[in-house]
Amino acid sequence: DQQVKQNSPSLSVQEGRISILNCDYTNSMFDYFLWYKKYPAEGPTFLISISSIKDKNEDGRFTVFLNKSAKHLSLHIVPSQPGDSAVYFCAASERGSQGNLIFGKGTKLSVKP
Amino acid sequence: ETGVTQSPTHLIKTRGQQVTLRCSSQSGHNTVSWYQQALGQGPQFIFQYYREEENGRGNFPPRFSGLQFPNYSSELNVNALELDDSALYLCASSLGARIGGGNTEAFFGQGTRLTVV
């Protein structure tokens, strides 16, 4: 049973436009959410995170939105750049756990020049 | 550059053999966790060590075991390898006791690609 779902395996966006990556979760005990970016032959790189007590966190071109009632979060990248082309993973951590991360399957973003 | 390094980068083993994967965490990071990423999947939590003690384990059998050393290095050992163990194995380190909470984001190494034939 997948607790973190990324339903879009891939997304293609034009350079300069907005990229929106979506993530849904089922576990109401999740209290911390993270986005990681992964290039081929490299490990995941931390991008941005959000605590469940917030509904938005912004860092430069990256903004994460959290809708707890819908159990949904999204990552917005504005403006998108070709170097953003990678696989993006949504991950969550459960309150009271040791903090191990539960990952979605990832969304492959392609930003076309 | 995350400061987390893993060795080897690639490895081919035969079914039934044993394998040891190694990870060197960032200096000062007391927590290390290991993940298995099968093709087309997200990373799956194997176990976590904090100050050399295992303090969390995912849904993996006992033939997956680990060690963490005082010098911020760690090992993942897998006995009796099966074909389904073929995957990318990722090590992640974090400053605090709980990866993912507060400001203790996990920093990943580049992974070890294990192929079991």
Interface residues (C-beta under 8 A of the other chain):
Chain A: V4 Q6 D31 Y32 L34 Y36 A41 E42 G43 P44 T45 F46 S49 S51 F89 A91 A92 S93 S97 Q98 G99 N100 L101 I102 F103 G104 K105 G106
Chain B: T2 V4 Q6 T31 S33 Y35 G40 Q41 G42 P43 Q44 F45 Q48 Y50 N55 G56 G58 L90 A92 S94 A97 R98 I99 G100 G101 G102 T104 E105 A106 F107 F108 G109 Q110 G111
